[in-house]
Amino acid sequence: MYIHISQLRICKRLINNDICTSVSIINTNTFVHLYALFDA
């Protein structure tokens, strides 16, 4: 399961970011993108 950056942007806007984090753990590559997105 791969999440596109556009979906991550929507996820970033959610109040509960834990959902995004838990989903990103499934795919390491997605986690890297998610981490970079939140870190930026």
PDB file with SEQRES, HELIX, SHEET and CRYST1 records, atoms N, CA, C and O in Angstrom:
SEQRES   1 A   40  MET TYR ILE HIS ILE SER GLN LEU ARG ILE CYS LYS ARG          
SEQRES   2 A   40  LEU ILE ASN ASN ASP ILE CYS THR SER VAL SER ILE ILE          
SEQRES   3 A   40  ASN THR ASN THR PHE VAL HIS LEU TYR ALA LEU PHE ASP          
SEQRES   4 A   40  ALA                                                          
HELIX    1 AA1 ILE A    5  ARG A   13  1                                   9    
HELIX    2 AA2 ASP A   18  SER A   24  1                                   7    
HELIX    3 AA3 THR A   28  ASP A   39  1                                  12    
CRYST1    1.000    1.000    1.000  90.00  90.00  90.00 P 1           1          
ATOM      1  N   MET A   1       0.841  -1.202   0.000  1.00  0.00           N  
ATOM      2  CA  MET A   1       0.000   0.000   0.000  1.00  0.00           C  
ATOM      3  C   MET A   1       0.869   1.242   0.000  1.00  0.00           C  
ATOM      4  O   MET A   1       1.620   1.479   0.946  1.00  0.00           O  
ATOM      5  N   TYR A   2       0.773   2.025  -1.040  1.00  0.00           N  
ATOM      6  CA  TYR A   2       1.587   3.234  -1.134  1.00  0.00           C  
ATOM      7  C   TYR A   2       0.696   4.466  -1.102  1.00  0.00           C  
ATOM      8  O   TYR A   2      -0.324   4.535  -1.788  1.00  0.00           O  
ATOM      9  N   ILE A   3       1.103   5.434  -0.295  1.00  0.00           N  
ATOM     10  CA  ILE A   3       0.312   6.663  -0.175  1.00  0.00           C  
ATOM     11  C   ILE A   3       1.002   7.793  -0.927  1.00  0.00           C  
ATOM     12  O   ILE A   3       2.178   8.074  -0.696  1.00  0.00           O  
ATOM     13  N   HIS A   4       0.271   8.436  -1.823  1.00  0.00           N  
ATOM     14  CA  HIS A   4       0.847   9.527  -2.591  1.00  0.00           C  
ATOM     15  C   HIS A   4       1.024  10.761  -1.712  1.00  0.00           C  
ATOM     16  O   HIS A   4       0.359  10.908  -0.686  1.00  0.00           O  
ATOM     17  N   ILE A   5       1.917  11.631  -2.123  1.00  0.00           N  
ATOM     18  CA  ILE A   5       2.193  12.846  -1.353  1.00  0.00           C  
ATOM     19  C   ILE A   5       0.926  13.694  -1.210  1.00  0.00           C  
ATOM     20  O   ILE A   5       0.712  14.331  -0.179  1.00  0.00           O  
ATOM     21  N   SER A   6       0.091  13.699  -2.249  1.00  0.00           N  
ATOM     22  CA  SER A   6      -1.153  14.474  -2.196  1.00  0.00           C  
ATOM     23  C   SER A   6      -2.043  13.983  -1.066  1.00  0.00           C  
ATOM     24  O   SER A   6      -2.707  14.776  -0.399  1.00  0.00           O  
ATOM     25  N   GLN A   7      -2.054  12.658  -0.851  1.00  0.00           N  
ATOM     26  CA  GLN A   7      -2.853  12.102   0.233  1.00  0.00           C  
ATOM     27  C   GLN A   7      -2.230  12.439   1.579  1.00  0.00           C  
ATOM     28  O   GLN A   7      -2.937  12.621   2.570  1.00  0.00           O  
ATOM     29  N   LEU A   8      -0.893  12.522   1.610  1.00  0.00           N  
ATOM     30  CA  LEU A   8      -0.220  12.853   2.859  1.00  0.00           C  
ATOM     31  C   LEU A   8      -0.532  14.292   3.257  1.00  0.00           C  
ATOM     32  O   LEU A   8      -0.649  14.605   4.441  1.00  0.00           O  
ATOM     33  N   ARG A   9      -0.665  15.150   2.275  1.00  0.00           N  
ATOM     34  CA  ARG A   9      -0.996  16.544   2.570  1.00  0.00           C  
ATOM     35  C   ARG A   9      -2.366  16.640   3.215  1.00  0.00           C  
ATOM     36  O   ARG A   9      -2.578  17.417   4.145  1.00  0.00           O  
ATOM     37  N   ILE A  10      -3.301  15.831   2.704  1.00  0.00           N  
ATOM     38  CA  ILE A  10      -4.651  15.808   3.279  1.00  0.00           C  
ATOM     39  C   ILE A  10      -4.572  15.255   4.704  1.00  0.00           C  
ATOM     40  O   ILE A  10      -5.239  15.742   5.616  1.00  0.00           O  
ATOM     41  N   CYS A  11      -3.741  14.226   4.867  1.00  0.00           N  
ATOM     42  CA  CYS A  11      -3.586  13.586   6.161  1.00  0.00           C  
ATOM     43  C   CYS A  11      -2.959  14.558   7.156  1.00  0.00           C  
ATOM     44  O   CYS A  11      -3.286  14.539   8.343  1.00  0.00           O  
ATOM     45  N   LYS A  12      -2.063  15.401   6.672  1.00  0.00           N  
ATOM     46  CA  LYS A  12      -1.377  16.356   7.537  1.00  0.00           C  
ATOM     47  C   LYS A  12      -2.351  17.377   8.108  1.00  0.00           C  
ATOM     48  O   LYS A  12      -2.153  17.898   9.206  1.00  0.00           O  
ATOM     49  N   ARG A  13      -3.400  17.651   7.353  1.00  0.00           N  
ATOM     50  CA  ARG A  13      -4.378  18.642   7.791  1.00  0.00           C  
ATOM     51  C   ARG A  13      -5.336  18.100   8.842  1.00  0.00           C  
ATOM     52  O   ARG A  13      -6.040  18.862   9.504  1.00  0.00           O  
ATOM     53  N   LEU A  14      -5.358  16.773   8.992  1.00  0.00           N  
ATOM     54  CA  LEU A  14      -6.241  16.167   9.981  1.00  0.00           C  
ATOM     55  C   LEU A  14      -5.799  16.524  11.395  1.00  0.00           C  
ATOM     56  O   LEU A  14      -4.609  16.691  11.664  1.00  0.00           O  
ATOM     57  N   ILE A  15      -6.762  16.637  12.283  1.00  0.00           N  
ATOM     58  CA  ILE A  15      -6.446  16.963  13.676  1.00  0.00           C  
ATOM     59  C   ILE A  15      -5.697  15.817  14.329  1.00  0.00           C  
ATOM     60  O   ILE A  15      -4.759  16.032  15.097  1.00  0.00           O  
ATOM     61  N   ASN A  16      -6.120  14.585  14.015  1.00  0.00           N  
ATOM     62  CA  ASN A  16      -5.482  13.414  14.602  1.00  0.00           C  
ATOM     63  C   ASN A  16      -4.423  12.879  13.652  1.00  0.00           C  
ATOM     64  O   ASN A  16      -4.736  12.126  12.730  1.00  0.00           O  
ATOM     65  N   ASN A  17      -3.171  13.264  13.873  1.00  0.00           N  
ATOM     66  CA  ASN A  17      -2.086  12.848  13.005  1.00  0.00           C  
ATOM     67  C   ASN A  17      -1.626  11.429  13.304  1.00  0.00           C  
ATOM     68  O   ASN A  17      -0.843  10.860  12.544  1.00  0.00           O  
ATOM     69  N   ASP A  18      -2.105  10.848  14.408  1.00  0.00           N  
ATOM     70  CA  ASP A  18      -1.708   9.487  14.773  1.00  0.00           C  
ATOM     71  C   ASP A  18      -2.155   8.486  13.708  1.00  0.00           C  
ATOM     72  O   ASP A  18      -1.506   7.462  13.496  1.00  0.00           O  
ATOM     73  N   ILE A  19      -3.272   8.792  13.042  1.00  0.00           N  
ATOM     74  CA  ILE A  19      -3.773   7.898  11.995  1.00  0.00           C  
ATOM     75  C   ILE A  19      -2.761   7.822  10.858  1.00  0.00           C  
ATOM     76  O   ILE A  19      -2.484   6.744  10.333  1.00  0.00           O  
ATOM     77  N   CYS A  20      -2.219   8.961  10.488  1.00  0.00           N  
ATOM     78  CA  CYS A  20      -1.244   9.009   9.405  1.00  0.00           C  
ATOM     79  C   CYS A  20       0.007   8.249   9.798  1.00  0.00           C  
ATOM     80  O   CYS A  20       0.570   7.505   8.995  1.00  0.00           O  
ATOM     81  N   THR A  21       0.437   8.436  11.022  1.00  0.00           N  
ATOM     82  CA  THR A  21       1.648   7.784  11.497  1.00  0.00           C  
ATOM     83  C   THR A  21       1.494   6.272  11.503  1.00  0.00           C  
ATOM     84  O   THR A  21       2.395   5.554  11.069  1.00  0.00           O  
ATOM     85  N   SER A  22       0.366   5.787  11.987  1.00  0.00           N  
ATOM     86  CA  SER A  22       0.129   4.343  12.058  1.00  0.00           C  
ATOM     87  C   SER A  22       0.076   3.731  10.660  1.00  0.00           C  
ATOM     88  O   SER A  22       0.541   2.611  10.450  1.00  0.00           O  
ATOM     89  N   VAL A  23      -0.486   4.459   9.719  1.00  0.00           N  
ATOM     90  CA  VAL A  23      -0.571   3.968   8.343  1.00  0.00           C  
ATOM     91  C   VAL A  23       0.812   3.955   7.710  1.00  0.00           C  
ATOM     92  O   VAL A  23       1.143   3.045   6.951  1.00  0.00           O  
ATOM     93  N   SER A  24       1.611   4.952   8.019  1.00  0.00           N  
ATOM     94  CA  SER A  24       2.930   5.064   7.403  1.00  0.00           C  
ATOM     95  C   SER A  24       3.859   3.941   7.850  1.00  0.00           C  
ATOM     96  O   SER A  24       4.793   3.580   7.133  1.00  0.00           O  
ATOM     97  N   ILE A  25       3.605   3.392   9.025  1.00  0.00           N  
ATOM     98  CA  ILE A  25       4.452   2.317   9.533  1.00  0.00           C  
ATOM     99  C   ILE A  25       4.366   1.086   8.618  1.00  0.00           C  
ATOM    100  O   ILE A  25       5.310   0.300   8.541  1.00  0.00           O  
ATOM    101  N   ILE A  26       3.248   0.928   7.937  1.00  0.00           N  
ATOM    102  CA  ILE A  26       3.069  -0.216   7.036  1.00  0.00           C  
ATOM    103  C   ILE A  26       4.116  -0.186   5.921  1.00  0.00           C  
ATOM    104  O   ILE A  26       4.646  -1.227   5.533  1.00  0.00           O  
ATOM    105  N   ASN A  27       4.406   0.994   5.418  1.00  0.00           N  
ATOM    106  CA  ASN A  27       5.373   1.108   4.335  1.00  0.00           C  
ATOM    107  C   ASN A  27       6.500   2.034   4.766  1.00  0.00           C  
ATOM    108  O   ASN A  27       6.270   3.209   5.053  1.00  0.00           O  
ATOM    109  N   THR A  28       7.721   1.502   4.812  1.00  0.00           N  
ATOM    110  CA  THR A  28       8.873   2.293   5.252  1.00  0.00           C  
ATOM    111  C   THR A  28       9.088   3.485   4.347  1.00  0.00           C  
ATOM    112  O   THR A  28       9.427   4.573   4.813  1.00  0.00           O  
ATOM    113  N   ASN A  29       8.893   3.285   3.058  1.00  0.00           N  
ATOM    114  CA  ASN A  29       9.083   4.367   2.107  1.00  0.00           C  
ATOM    115  C   ASN A  29       8.087   5.488   2.362  1.00  0.00           C  
ATOM    116  O   ASN A  29       8.423   6.669   2.269  1.00  0.00           O  
ATOM    117  N   THR A  30       6.858   5.103   2.685  1.00  0.00           N  
ATOM    118  CA  THR A  30       5.824   6.083   2.999  1.00  0.00           C  
ATOM    119  C   THR A  30       6.172   6.818   4.292  1.00  0.00           C  
ATOM    120  O   THR A  30       5.929   8.017   4.430  1.00  0.00           O  
ATOM    121  N   PHE A  31       6.746   6.071   5.232  1.00  0.00           N  
ATOM    122  CA  PHE A  31       7.113   6.662   6.509  1.00  0.00           C  
ATOM    123  C   PHE A  31       8.159   7.756   6.324  1.00  0.00           C  
ATOM    124  O   PHE A  31       8.100   8.803   6.969  1.00  0.00           O  
ATOM    125  N   VAL A  32       9.109   7.502   5.439  1.00  0.00           N  
ATOM    126  CA  VAL A  32      10.163   8.478   5.160  1.00  0.00           C  
ATOM    127  C   VAL A  32       9.560   9.751   4.594  1.00  0.00           C  
ATOM    128  O   VAL A  32       9.934  10.854   4.994  1.00  0.00           O  
ATOM    129  N   HIS A  33       8.612   9.598   3.650  1.00  0.00           N  
ATOM    130  CA  HIS A  33       7.957  10.758   3.056  1.00  0.00           C  
ATOM    131  C   HIS A  33       7.126  11.497   4.099  1.00  0.00           C  
ATOM    132  O   HIS A  33       7.105  12.727   4.133  1.00  0.00           O  
ATOM    133  N   LEU A  34       6.443  10.732   4.947  1.00  0.00           N  
ATOM    134  CA  LEU A  34       5.597  11.326   5.969  1.00  0.00           C  
ATOM    135  C   LEU A  34       6.445  12.091   6.985  1.00  0.00           C  
ATOM    136  O   LEU A  34       6.103  13.204   7.386  1.00  0.00           O  
ATOM    137  N   TYR A  35       7.555  11.475   7.391  1.00  0.00           N  
ATOM    138  CA  TYR A  35       8.444  12.097   8.369  1.00  0.00           C  
ATOM    139  C   TYR A  35       9.030  13.385   7.813  1.00  0.00           C  
ATOM    140  O   TYR A  35       9.113  14.395   8.513  1.00  0.00           O  
ATOM    141  N   ALA A  36       9.432  13.342   6.557  1.00  0.00           N  
ATOM    142  CA  ALA A  36      10.019  14.527   5.920  1.00  0.00           C  
ATOM    143  C   ALA A  36       8.966  15.624   5.790  1.00  0.00           C  
ATOM    144  O   ALA A  36       9.272  16.811   5.904  1.00  0.00           O  
ATOM    145  N   LEU A  37       7.725  15.213   5.550  1.00  0.00           N  
ATOM    146  CA  LEU A  37       6.644  16.175   5.367  1.00  0.00           C  
ATOM    147  C   LEU A  37       6.323  16.889   6.680  1.00  0.00           C  
ATOM    148  O   LEU A  37       6.136  18.106   6.711  1.00  0.00           O  
ATOM    149  N   PHE A  38       6.264  16.115   7.756  1.00  0.00           N  
ATOM    150  CA  PHE A  38       5.966  16.710   9.058  1.00  0.00           C  
ATOM    151  C   PHE A  38       7.157  17.487   9.601  1.00  0.00           C  
ATOM    152  O   PHE A  38       6.992  18.462  10.335  1.00  0.00           O  
ATOM    153  N   ASP A  39       8.359  17.048   9.235  1.00  0.00           N  
ATOM    154  CA  ASP A  39       9.569  17.689   9.733  1.00  0.00           C  
ATOM    155  C   ASP A  39       9.810  19.020   9.032  1.00  0.00           C  
ATOM    156  O   ASP A  39      10.427  19.922   9.600  1.00  0.00           O  
ATOM    157  N   ALA A  40       9.321  19.144   7.795  1.00  0.00           N  
ATOM    158  CA  ALA A  40       9.539  20.363   7.016  1.00  0.00           C  
ATOM    159  C   ALA A  40       8.745  21.537   7.597  1.00  0.00           C  
ATOM    160  O   ALA A  40       8.808  22.647   7.068  1.00  0.00           O  
TER     161      ALA A  40                                                      
END                                                                             
